[in-house]
């Protein structure tokens, strides 16, 4: 929708690349957006390429001096990222060449800051217009485009209201309310406190604010942090997880 404010619709190709985990709801919302914009639209599934990769790795034996030395194991976590990389590095790259254009990166700052934007996958692309926007700002942009730019519901309301999910496994079923591991109304602001503040917050300061019952006041998040976690141990485990990813250790 953002690119459609500067390019004619016939110069924009939207590609839906579902796997077996993508719901009919999200596939329908993708087509609805394309129809609302009047853009070209196509569907190129990625499930077959995931199955091919699984078969290829099952046959890939490691050798050292002609002696079998093990195999590379595709864990469930690794398999989740195969479709993300296939979509960008293979399908979108080829589609862009065939279309005579470039493909864009749709990652945002929340995902990129902790590595949730898959390397060679979500983070690939010629231009990343939303790269410096936190997830809540992407939603703000969507509402602004509808209300102020197009002055109609171009971006389907369902795309804004739906649980954010990469739909990369059965544990991310949006029809069951299962989404990303990031709770954006909290983690957006937590990561920003680590990254953007002039006096950057530390895990110690976040812990102290939690103990004082004032994290919302300090990081500016719009929801009650204590309501997200059953106990202090869960809060600390979540804090340590994301801090380690941001700090790189």
NUTOR-922124 format. One record per residue (C-alpha): residue number from 0; residue in one letter; x, y, z. Coordinates in steps of 0.5 Angstrom, whole numbers, always signed. Layout:
<dolos>
[NUM "A" [X Y Z]]
...
</dolos>
This chain:
<dolos>
[0 "X" [+0 +0 +0]]
[1 "X" [+6 +5 +2]]
[2 "X" [+9 +3 -5]]
[3 "X" [+2 +4 -9]]
[4 "X" [+2 +12 -6]]
[5 "X" [+8 +13 -11]]
[6 "X" [+8 +8 -17]]
[7 "X" [+2 +6 -21]]
[8 "X" [-1 -1 -19]]
[9 "X" [+1 -4 -26]]
[10 "X" [+8 -3 -24]]
[11 "X" [+7 -7 -17]]
[12 "X" [+7 -15 -17]]
[13 "X" [+4 -18 -10]]
[14 "X" [+6 -25 -9]]
[15 "X" [+3 -30 -4]]
[16 "X" [+7 -35 -2]]
[17 "X" [+4 -40 +2]]
[18 "X" [+6 -46 +6]]
[19 "X" [+2 -52 +9]]
[20 "X" [+1 -47 +15]]
[21 "X" [-2 -41 +12]]
[22 "X" [-9 -40 +14]]
[23 "X" [-15 -39 +9]]
[24 "X" [-16 -32 +13]]
[25 "X" [-9 -29 +11]]
[26 "X" [-9 -32 +4]]
[27 "X" [-15 -28 +3]]
[28 "X" [-13 -22 +6]]
[29 "X" [-7 -22 +2]]
[30 "X" [-11 -22 -4]]
[31 "X" [-16 -17 -2]]
[32 "X" [-11 -12 -1]]
[33 "X" [-8 -13 -8]]
[34 "X" [-15 -13 -11]]
[35 "X" [-16 -6 -7]]
[36 "X" [-10 -3 -10]]
[37 "X" [-11 -6 -17]]
[38 "X" [-4 -9 -17]]
[39 "X" [-2 -15 -20]]
[40 "X" [-2 -21 -16]]
[41 "X" [+0 -28 -16]]
[42 "X" [+0 -35 -12]]
[43 "X" [+7 -39 -12]]
[44 "X" [+7 -44 -6]]
[45 "X" [+13 -46 -2]]
[46 "X" [+11 -53 +1]]
[47 "X" [+14 -57 -5]]
[48 "X" [+21 -53 -4]]
[49 "X" [+21 -55 +4]]
[50 "X" [+20 -62 +3]]
[51 "X" [+25 -62 -3]]
[52 "X" [+30 -59 +2]]
[53 "X" [+28 -64 +7]]
[54 "X" [+30 -70 +2]]
[55 "X" [+36 -67 +0]]
[56 "X" [+39 -66 +7]]
[57 "X" [+37 -73 +9]]
[58 "X" [+41 -76 +3]]
[59 "X" [+47 -71 +5]]
[60 "X" [+52 -75 +8]]
[61 "X" [+58 -71 +11]]
[62 "X" [+65 -74 +9]]
[63 "X" [+72 -73 +11]]
[64 "X" [+78 -76 +7]]
[65 "X" [+72 -81 +4]]
[66 "X" [+70 -83 +11]]
[67 "X" [+63 -82 +13]]
[68 "X" [+63 -76 +19]]
[69 "X" [+56 -75 +20]]
[70 "X" [+50 -71 +18]]
[71 "X" [+47 -64 +18]]
[72 "X" [+41 -64 +22]]
[73 "X" [+35 -60 +20]]
[74 "X" [+32 -58 +27]]
[75 "X" [+24 -56 +27]]
[76 "X" [+27 -49 +28]]
[77 "X" [+31 -49 +22]]
[78 "X" [+26 -52 +18]]
[79 "X" [+21 -46 +20]]
[80 "X" [+26 -41 +17]]
[81 "X" [+27 -45 +10]]
[82 "X" [+20 -42 +7]]
[83 "X" [+22 -35 +9]]
[84 "X" [+29 -36 +6]]
[85 "X" [+26 -39 +0]]
[86 "X" [+21 -34 -1]]
[87 "X" [+26 -28 -1]]
[88 "X" [+32 -32 -4]]
[89 "X" [+29 -36 -9]]
[90 "X" [+22 -34 -11]]
[91 "X" [+22 -26 -10]]
[92 "X" [+29 -26 -13]]
[93 "X" [+26 -30 -19]]
[94 "X" [+20 -26 -20]]
[95 "X" [+23 -19 -19]]
[96 "X" [+28 -21 -25]]
[97 "X" [+22 -24 -29]]
[98 "X" [+18 -18 -28]]
[99 "X" [+23 -13 -29]]
[100 "X" [+24 -10 -22]]
[101 "X" [+26 -11 -15]]
[102 "X" [+23 -14 -9]]
[103 "X" [+23 -10 -2]]
[104 "X" [+24 -12 +5]]
[105 "X" [+18 -12 +9]]
[106 "X" [+22 -13 +16]]
[107 "X" [+21 -8 +22]]
[108 "X" [+25 -6 +27]]
[109 "X" [+23 -10 +33]]
[110 "X" [+24 -17 +29]]
[111 "X" [+31 -14 +26]]
[112 "X" [+33 -12 +33]]
[113 "X" [+33 -19 +36]]
[114 "X" [+34 -23 +29]]
[115 "X" [+27 -25 +28]]
[116 "X" [+27 -22 +21]]
[117 "X" [+31 -29 +18]]
[118 "X" [+38 -27 +15]]
[119 "X" [+37 -29 +8]]
[120 "X" [+30 -29 +8]]
[121 "X" [+26 -23 +11]]
[122 "X" [+32 -19 +11]]
[123 "X" [+33 -19 +4]]
[124 "X" [+31 -14 -1]]
[125 "X" [+33 -8 -5]]
[126 "X" [+29 -3 -1]]
[127 "X" [+26 -4 +6]]
[128 "X" [+21 +2 +7]]
[129 "X" [+19 +0 +14]]
[130 "X" [+26 -2 +17]]
[131 "X" [+26 +3 +22]]
[132 "X" [+19 +3 +25]]
[133 "X" [+17 -1 +31]]
[134 "X" [+11 -6 +30]]
[135 "X" [+6 -1 +33]]
[136 "X" [+9 +4 +28]]
[137 "X" [+7 -1 +22]]
[138 "X" [+0 -1 +25]]
[139 "X" [+0 +6 +26]]
[140 "X" [+2 +7 +18]]
[141 "X" [-3 +2 +16]]
[142 "X" [-9 +6 +19]]
[143 "X" [-6 +13 +17]]
[144 "X" [-5 +10 +10]]
[145 "X" [-13 +8 +10]]
[146 "X" [-15 +14 +14]]
[147 "X" [-11 +20 +11]]
[148 "X" [-8 +18 +4]]
[149 "X" [-13 +13 +1]]
[150 "X" [-19 +15 +5]]
[151 "X" [-22 +8 +4]]
[152 "X" [-20 +1 +7]]
[153 "X" [-15 -1 +2]]
[154 "X" [-11 -5 +8]]
[155 "X" [-16 -10 +10]]
[156 "X" [-18 -9 +17]]
[157 "X" [-17 -16 +18]]
[158 "X" [-10 -15 +17]]
[159 "X" [-9 -10 +23]]
[160 "X" [-14 -14 +28]]
[161 "X" [-11 -21 +26]]
[162 "X" [-6 -24 +31]]
[163 "X" [+1 -23 +28]]
[164 "X" [+4 -29 +26]]
[165 "X" [+9 -32 +21]]
[166 "X" [+5 -38 +21]]
[167 "X" [+12 -42 +20]]
[168 "X" [+9 -48 +24]]
[169 "X" [+3 -51 +27]]
[170 "X" [+5 -47 +34]]
[171 "X" [+3 -41 +30]]
[172 "X" [-4 -42 +28]]
[173 "X" [-8 -35 +28]]
[174 "X" [-14 -39 +28]]
[175 "X" [-13 -41 +35]]
[176 "X" [-10 -34 +37]]
[177 "X" [-3 -37 +36]]
[178 "X" [+2 -32 +34]]
[179 "X" [+9 -29 +34]]
[180 "X" [+14 -30 +41]]
[181 "X" [+14 -23 +41]]
[182 "X" [+8 -19 +45]]
[183 "X" [+9 -12 +41]]
[184 "X" [+6 -8 +45]]
[185 "X" [+11 -9 +50]]
[186 "X" [+17 -12 +47]]
[187 "X" [+17 -6 +42]]
[188 "X" [+18 -1 +48]]
[189 "X" [+23 -6 +51]]
[190 "X" [+27 -6 +45]]
[191 "X" [+27 +1 +44]]
[192 "X" [+29 +2 +51]]
[193 "X" [+35 -2 +50]]
[194 "X" [+37 +1 +43]]
[195 "X" [+34 +8 +42]]
[196 "X" [+34 +12 +49]]
[197 "X" [+40 +17 +50]]
[198 "X" [+41 +14 +57]]
[199 "X" [+40 +6 +55]]
[200 "X" [+36 +2 +59]]
[201 "X" [+40 -4 +62]]
[202 "X" [+37 -11 +64]]
[203 "X" [+38 -9 +72]]
[204 "X" [+34 -2 +71]]
[205 "X" [+28 -6 +68]]
[206 "X" [+28 -11 +73]]
[207 "X" [+28 -5 +78]]
[208 "X" [+23 -2 +75]]
[209 "X" [+19 -8 +75]]
[210 "X" [+20 -9 +82]]
[211 "X" [+18 -2 +83]]
[212 "X" [+11 -3 +79]]
[213 "X" [+13 +2 +74]]
[214 "X" [+16 -1 +68]]
[215 "X" [+10 +2 +64]]
[216 "X" [+12 +9 +66]]
[217 "X" [+19 +8 +64]]
[218 "X" [+19 +5 +57]]
[219 "X" [+12 +8 +55]]
[220 "X" [+9 +1 +53]]
[221 "X" [+1 +2 +53]]
[222 "X" [+0 -5 +57]]
[223 "X" [+1 -7 +64]]
[224 "X" [+7 -11 +64]]
[225 "X" [+5 -16 +70]]
[226 "X" [-1 -18 +67]]
[227 "X" [+3 -21 +61]]
[228 "X" [+7 -26 +66]]
[229 "X" [+5 -31 +71]]
[230 "X" [+10 -29 +76]]
[231 "X" [+17 -26 +76]]
[232 "X" [+21 -32 +74]]
[233 "X" [+17 -32 +67]]
[234 "X" [+19 -24 +67]]
[235 "X" [+26 -25 +68]]
[236 "X" [+27 -31 +63]]
[237 "X" [+23 -27 +58]]
[238 "X" [+28 -21 +59]]
[239 "X" [+34 -25 +59]]
[240 "X" [+32 -28 +53]]
[241 "X" [+31 -22 +49]]
[242 "X" [+37 -18 +52]]
[243 "X" [+42 -24 +50]]
[244 "X" [+39 -23 +43]]
[245 "X" [+40 -16 +42]]
[246 "X" [+47 -16 +46]]
[247 "X" [+49 -22 +41]]
[248 "X" [+51 -27 +47]]
</dolos>
